[in-house]
């Protein structure tokens, strides 16, 4: 029975390739009425909050537990070049796991596009995100970035300026 519960939790978190859309449902707190409230709550809850450009995306499959050899599901592994960071490790790039989309809550990242990413830290210490987080394209993130304030890490370019 406990293995079944763990499997159901993992399926909801990572999904299956042809999961029905009903598996992913985002619930927003009615108390978060402003971008400030939303960004502050997201910063508090997330394991990492950063702005970065997607450098690569790799689709793979994983087993829900090391003992599980017959059941696996697809996931997407995204490498992000970190440009600004508000929370998390101050490194040049981070790896984020997400679902494939189509009902599993996976975020639709695209290579060479920039995003403000709010990532959770999973039990296995992986950074994960999805469509129910505050993760969003850089082009729509100005209000959240303004509320987050000055980043604690910012990538420096060779010219001495920042992106």
C-alpha positions in Angstrom: 0.0 0.0 0.0 2.7 2.6 0.8 4.4 1.9 -2.6 1.1 2.6 -4.3 0.7 6.0 -2.5 4.3 7.0 -3.4 3.6 6.0 -7.1 0.5 8.0 -7.2 2.3 11.1 -5.8 5.1 10.7 -8.3 2.6 10.3 -11.2 0.9 13.5 -10.2 4.3 15.3 -9.9 5.9 14.0 -13.1 3.0 12.6 -15.1 2.8 10.0 -17.9 3.1 10.7 -21.6 -0.6 10.5 -22.4 -2.1 11.5 -19.0 -5.5 13.1 -19.1 -5.4 16.8 -18.5 -7.3 16.3 -15.2 -4.1 15.0 -13.5 -2.7 18.6 -13.5 -4.7 21.1 -11.5 -3.3 24.3 -10.2 -4.6 25.7 -7.0 -3.9 29.3 -6.2 -4.2 30.8 -2.7 -7.1 33.3 -2.6 -5.1 35.3 -0.1 -2.4 36.2 -2.7 -4.1 39.2 -4.4 -1.0 41.1 -5.6 2.1 40.3 -7.6 4.1 41.3 -4.4 2.2 38.7 -2.3 2.6 36.1 -5.0 6.4 36.7 -5.6 7.1 36.8 -1.9 5.2 33.5 -1.3 6.9 32.0 -4.3 10.4 33.0 -3.0 9.7 31.7 0.4 8.4 28.3 -0.8 10.9 27.7 -3.6 14.3 26.1 -3.2 15.7 28.2 -6.1 14.5 31.4 -7.8 16.5 32.5 -10.8 16.4 34.1 -14.2 18.2 32.2 -17.0 18.4 31.1 -20.6 17.7 27.5 -21.6 20.8 26.0 -23.0 19.6 22.4 -23.6 16.6 20.1 -23.1 16.9 16.4 -22.9 13.9 14.0 -22.7 14.5 10.7 -20.8 12.6 8.2 -18.7 12.9 7.5 -14.9 11.7 4.8 -12.6 9.7 5.9 -9.5 12.0 4.0 -7.2 15.4 2.3 -7.6 13.7 -1.1 -7.2 11.2 -0.4 -9.9 12.5 -1.9 -13.2 9.3 -2.5 -15.1 7.6 0.9 -14.8 9.1 4.1 -16.0 7.8 7.5 -17.2 9.2 10.3 -19.4 10.5 13.5 -17.9 12.3 16.5 -19.3 15.7 17.6 -18.0 16.5 21.3 -18.7 19.9 23.0 -18.4 19.6 26.7 -17.6 22.4 29.2 -17.8 21.8 31.4 -14.7 21.8 35.2 -15.4 20.4 36.4 -12.0 19.6 34.5 -8.8 17.6 35.4 -5.8 17.6 32.0 -4.0 19.6 28.8 -4.5 23.2 28.0 -5.3 25.2 30.8 -7.0 26.4 28.8 -10.0 26.7 29.4 -13.7 24.0 26.8 -14.6 21.4 24.7 -13.0 19.5 21.6 -14.0 15.7 21.6 -13.7 13.4 18.6 -14.0 9.9 19.0 -15.4 7.2 16.9 -16.9 6.6 16.5 -20.6 3.3 18.5 -20.7 0.0 17.1 -21.9 -1.5 16.8 -18.4 1.5 16.1 -16.3 2.0 19.8 -15.3 5.4 20.0 -17.2 6.6 23.5 -18.1 7.0 24.1 -21.9 10.5 25.4 -21.9 12.2 26.2 -25.2 15.9 26.3 -26.0 17.5 29.8 -26.3 14.5 31.4 -24.5 14.8 33.1 -21.1 12.6 32.4 -18.1 12.1 33.5 -14.5 12.1 30.1 -12.7 10.7 29.2 -9.3 11.9 25.7 -8.6 11.2 23.3 -5.7 13.8 20.9 -4.3 12.6 17.3 -4.5 13.4 14.6 -2.0 16.2 13.5 -4.3 17.6 17.1 -4.2 16.6 17.8 -7.8 15.2 21.1 -8.8 11.7 20.7 -10.2 9.2 23.1 -11.7 5.9 23.0 -13.6 3.1 25.1 -14.9 1.6 25.5 -11.5 4.6 27.4 -10.2 5.3 31.1 -10.9 7.8 30.1 -13.6 7.2 32.3 -16.7 8.9 33.6 -19.8 11.3 36.6 -19.1 9.0 38.7 -21.4 6.2 38.6 -18.8 8.2 38.6 -15.6 9.0 42.3 -15.1 6.6 42.8 -12.2 7.8 39.7 -10.3 11.5 40.7 -10.9 10.8 44.2 -9.6 9.2 42.7 -6.4 12.1 40.2 -5.9 14.5 43.2 -5.8 18.3 43.0 -6.3 19.5 39.4 -7.1 22.1 38.0 -4.8 24.1 36.7 -7.8 24.3 38.1 -11.3 26.3 36.8 -14.2 28.9 39.3 -15.4 29.8 39.6 -19.1 33.3 40.2 -20.4 32.5 43.9 -20.9 31.9 44.4 -17.2 28.1 44.9 -17.6 25.4 42.5 -16.6 22.6 41.1 -18.8 
